[in-house]
Amino acid sequence: MFFASDNWAGAHPLISERLTKEAAGFASAYGTSELDRSIEARFSDIFETDVAVFYVATGTAANSLALASLARPGGVTFAHSEAHVIEDELGAPDFFSGMRMIEVAGPLGKMDAESLKAQIARFPQDAVHHGRANSVTLTQATEQGTVYDLSEIQTLTQIARENGLGVHMDGARFANALVALGATPAEMTWKRGVDVLSFGGTKNGCWCAEAIVFFDPAKAREMPFIRKRAAQLFSKSRFISAQLAAYLDNDLWLDLARHANGMADRLRDGLAASNTARLAWGTQSNEVFAVIPRATAKLAEDMGAKFYEWPTPKDVAETIQKDESLIRLVTSFATTTEDVDRFLDILQQA
Ligand SMILES: Cc1ncc(COP(=O)(O)O)c(C=O)c1O
């Protein structure tokens, strides 16, 4: 019953096998091998446009360096107040990009368009003391398990465009959002005005595979230097390519995300039907937020369930009582129906 994070899951066997296979023999280093080149071409096929792809080790590195590529001196970036770049990356995006992260409010982890406009207005281009608006970063799927629909993405990127700002998407759970929407990778990104994407593979079955994807390769000119200076240029880059080869083959990445989302659906249905627990809010990806009595949370933990108690967002604070916990349950490609059903049974027993 591992619901703490999709990072707790291992690697999918097909990905591990491919990594082992590529571990034999020799190939040129630093992203120049045949395998590296072929995976870069695969990304262009998947996104239906010529893209430039740069591997990094972690999602934090992907976000930080993607934002660094959009940055200008004195720039500020706008992100949802609960965004990973603000809450969970220890200032790495600020450090690498040299920009301040400015919070934008909005319910359920999504930036509200009016709040974004109001925040942008606070940072005009001549604001030498406060900083000038530079870019917007949105998380898809969001940290609260919700997913921006295509028109919501378009609305935010249009505001960015009207103000001359670049747009970054944190896609640590890109595949989960994509299958939730039933959209194509192109529709959810550059066709809706996204300039650069952090494409996450690690949470969805890879061992360690994160890529920064530029939809206009001309905008990636500085990236080789930004990445090397940040010590993120892999010499044995082909091992990341090997993982992504298996990940992208036969749409494995989409199948794994569909499975994870399906397990979350099962949890959501069970929680909605439960008389001891309830959903804190509706989510569309592989994260589920539930409100359960503290005693039940303790019982579930004692019986081996792993999950995190979650900080209560302001917009739902009034709905949660003192003797209740808000918990986050994350499913992954490795979650089983037995795990979900056992967890739901424990809640019922309580
Ligand atoms: C929304 C989001 N972005 C990025 C990351 C990447 O984090 P890490 O640097 O731990 O790979 C995570 C991981 O938890 C995440 O949830």
PDBQT file of the ligand as one rigid body, heavy atoms in Angstrom, charges set to zero:
ROOT
HETATM    1  C1  LIG A 401       5.211  18.924  -9.729  1.00  0.00    +0.000 C 
HETATM    2  C2  LIG A 401       6.612  18.434  -9.585  1.00  0.00    +0.000 A 
HETATM    3  N1  LIG A 401       7.591  19.025 -10.294  1.00  0.00    +0.000 NA
HETATM    4  C3  LIG A 401       8.851  18.578 -10.256  1.00  0.00    +0.000 A 
HETATM    5  C4  LIG A 401       9.201  17.500  -9.469  1.00  0.00    +0.000 A 
HETATM    6  C5  LIG A 401      10.588  16.983  -9.578  1.00  0.00    +0.000 C 
HETATM    7  O1  LIG A 401      11.260  16.819  -8.443  1.00  0.00    +0.000 OA
HETATM    8  P1  LIG A 401      12.674  16.086  -8.309  1.00  0.00    +0.000 P 
HETATM    9  O2  LIG A 401      13.704  17.163  -8.420  1.00  0.00    +0.000 OA
HETATM   10  O3  LIG A 401      12.578  15.507  -6.968  1.00  0.00    +0.000 OA
HETATM   11  O4  LIG A 401      12.867  15.079  -9.394  1.00  0.00    +0.000 OA
HETATM   12  C6  LIG A 401       8.224  16.883  -8.671  1.00  0.00    +0.000 A 
HETATM   13  C7  LIG A 401       8.573  15.753  -7.773  1.00  0.00    +0.000 C 
HETATM   14  O5  LIG A 401       8.040  15.533  -6.745  1.00  0.00    +0.000 OA
HETATM   15  C8  LIG A 401       6.897  17.361  -8.740  1.00  0.00    +0.000 A 
HETATM   16  O6  LIG A 401       5.921  16.802  -8.013  1.00  0.00    +0.000 OA
ENDROOT
TORSDOF 0
